[in-house]
Amino acid sequence: MALTTLLLAAGAVALAQPRSNVFNDPFVQATSGMPSCPVPDSPGVTEQEARELAHDRAQRGVSCWLAGRCRLHNAYLYDAEIIPRVQQAIRVDGHFAGTSIWATGQRRWVWLQGCVATAEQAAEAEQLIRRVDDVEGVVNQLMVGTDGQPSYRVTPRSRAPEAPQ
């Protein structure tokens, strides 16, 4: 019982720590056609998490260059170029006007989050982004509709409805 209480308290403290995008992972909204879609939280880590992740990110970033799979010396350097192209591809395609889609980039991987009308539309978005230059992989976290629990962390303002005025 005491261990459970201690773990819950530690979790609450971790949630209370400020999160920031210390690694500058790009995060953009590509479409906004479903206003009630749960808004993904922007990429962010606590100061402690940043310290814990720094070495791993350095190794992951340089490993693709060392393996000869990247022209740049760090895979994270691609993200600032990839994510605007992802945003443009979704907007220009024409099939996603009634959706709310956000994209985050990390080491040539793209996370798609938000809401679409159908499972087919989610699959289409994933396939579209897989064809964007320099994208190594896509993590599809798009949900169908706006009801239910998203598979991604949401912004604090999306977690609870506002109190009536």
C-alpha positions as CSV (number, residue, x, y, z in Angstrom):
1,M,0.0,0.0,0.0
2,A,2.8,2.4,0.9
3,L,4.7,1.6,-2.3
4,T,1.5,2.4,-4.4
5,T,1.1,5.7,-2.6
6,L,4.8,6.6,-3.2
7,L,4.5,5.7,-6.9
8,L,1.4,7.8,-7.3
9,A,3.1,10.8,-5.6
10,A,6.1,10.4,-7.8
11,G,3.9,10.4,-10.9
12,A,2.1,13.5,-9.7
13,V,5.4,15.3,-9.2
14,A,6.6,14.3,-12.7
15,L,3.4,15.6,-14.2
16,A,3.8,18.9,-12.4
17,Q,7.3,19.5,-13.7
18,P,7.4,21.9,-16.7
19,R,7.9,20.3,-20.1
20,S,9.7,22.1,-22.9
21,N,10.9,21.2,-26.4
22,V,14.6,21.3,-25.5
23,F,15.5,19.2,-28.6
24,N,13.5,21.4,-31.0
25,D,11.5,18.6,-32.5
26,P,9.3,20.2,-35.1
27,F,5.6,20.1,-34.5
28,V,3.0,21.6,-36.9
29,Q,-0.8,21.5,-37.5
30,A,-1.4,20.5,-41.1
31,T,-5.3,20.7,-41.1
32,S,-8.0,22.0,-38.8
33,G,-11.3,20.7,-40.2
34,M,-12.4,18.9,-37.0
35,P,-12.4,21.6,-34.3
36,S,-13.4,19.2,-31.5
37,C,-10.4,16.9,-32.1
38,P,-8.2,16.3,-29.0
39,V,-5.2,18.5,-29.6
40,P,-1.8,16.7,-29.2
41,D,0.6,18.1,-26.7
42,S,3.7,19.6,-28.4
43,P,6.9,17.6,-28.0
44,G,8.4,18.3,-24.6
45,V,10.3,16.7,-21.9
46,T,11.1,17.6,-18.3
47,E,14.7,18.7,-17.4
48,Q,15.3,15.2,-15.9
49,E,14.0,13.4,-19.0
50,A,16.2,15.6,-21.2
51,R,19.3,14.6,-19.3
52,E,18.2,10.9,-19.5
53,L,17.5,11.1,-23.3
54,A,20.5,13.2,-24.4
55,H,23.0,10.3,-24.8
56,D,20.4,8.0,-26.5
57,R,19.4,10.8,-28.9
58,A,23.1,11.4,-29.8
59,Q,23.7,7.7,-30.5
60,R,20.5,7.4,-32.6
61,G,21.1,10.5,-34.5
62,V,24.6,9.6,-35.6
63,S,24.0,5.9,-36.2
64,C,22.3,6.3,-39.6
65,W,25.3,8.4,-40.8
66,L,27.8,5.9,-39.5
67,A,25.8,3.1,-41.3
68,G,25.9,5.1,-44.5
69,R,22.1,5.6,-44.7
70,C,22.2,9.4,-44.1
71,R,24.0,12.2,-46.0
72,L,23.8,14.4,-42.9
73,H,25.8,13.6,-39.8
74,N,22.8,13.5,-37.5
75,A,19.3,12.1,-38.4
76,Y,17.6,14.8,-36.3
77,L,19.0,17.5,-38.7
78,Y,16.5,16.3,-41.4
79,D,13.4,17.0,-39.3
80,A,13.3,20.8,-39.7
81,E,13.1,20.2,-43.5
82,I,10.8,17.2,-43.4
83,I,8.0,18.4,-41.3
84,P,7.2,21.5,-43.4
85,R,7.1,19.2,-46.5
86,V,4.8,16.9,-44.6
87,Q,2.5,19.8,-43.8
88,Q,2.5,20.9,-47.4
89,A,1.9,17.4,-48.7
90,I,-1.2,17.0,-46.5
91,R,-2.6,20.4,-47.4
92,V,-2.0,20.1,-51.1
93,D,-3.3,16.5,-51.5
94,G,-6.9,17.6,-51.2
95,H,-8.2,14.5,-49.4
96,F,-7.8,15.9,-45.9
97,A,-9.8,19.2,-45.7
98,G,-12.2,17.8,-43.2
99,T,-9.6,16.5,-40.8
100,S,-7.4,17.8,-38.0
101,I,-3.9,16.5,-38.4
102,W,-0.7,17.4,-36.6
103,A,2.8,16.1,-37.4
104,T,5.9,15.8,-35.3
105,G,9.4,14.8,-36.5
106,Q,12.2,13.0,-34.8
107,R,15.2,11.5,-36.6
108,R,13.4,11.2,-40.0
109,W,10.4,9.6,-38.4
110,V,7.0,11.4,-38.5
111,W,4.2,11.0,-35.9
112,L,0.8,11.8,-37.3
113,Q,-1.8,12.7,-34.6
114,G,-5.3,14.0,-34.7
115,C,-8.6,13.1,-36.2
116,V,-9.8,11.8,-39.6
117,A,-13.2,10.7,-40.8
118,T,-12.4,7.1,-41.8
119,A,-9.8,4.4,-41.2
120,E,-9.1,4.6,-45.0
121,Q,-8.3,8.3,-44.7
122,A,-5.8,7.5,-41.9
123,A,-4.1,4.9,-44.1
124,E,-4.1,7.3,-47.0
125,A,-2.4,10.0,-44.8
126,E,0.2,7.5,-43.7
127,Q,1.0,6.3,-47.2
128,L,1.2,9.9,-48.4
129,I,3.8,10.8,-45.8
130,R,5.8,7.7,-46.4
131,R,6.5,9.1,-49.9
132,V,7.9,12.4,-48.6
133,D,11.7,12.7,-49.3
134,D,13.9,11.7,-46.4
135,V,11.1,10.2,-44.3
136,E,12.3,6.9,-42.8
137,G,9.1,5.9,-41.0
138,V,5.6,7.0,-40.0
139,V,3.9,6.4,-36.7
140,N,0.1,6.7,-37.4
141,Q,-1.7,7.8,-34.3
142,L,-4.7,9.3,-36.1
143,M,-8.1,8.5,-34.6
144,V,-11.3,8.1,-36.5
145,G,-13.8,10.8,-35.4
146,T,-13.3,12.9,-32.3
147,D,-14.8,10.7,-29.6
148,G,-12.8,8.3,-27.6
149,Q,-9.4,8.3,-26.1
150,P,-6.5,9.3,-28.4
151,S,-3.3,7.2,-28.4
152,Y,-1.3,10.3,-27.9
153,R,-0.7,12.8,-25.0
154,V,-3.1,15.8,-25.4
155,T,-2.6,19.4,-24.3
156,P,-3.9,20.2,-20.9
157,R,-6.7,22.3,-22.3
158,S,-7.9,19.2,-24.3
159,R,-8.0,17.0,-21.2
160,A,-11.1,18.4,-19.5
161,P,-14.0,20.5,-20.9
162,E,-14.1,24.1,-19.8
163,A,-16.5,25.1,-17.0
164,P,-19.6,26.9,-18.2
165,Q,-19.5,30.7,-17.8
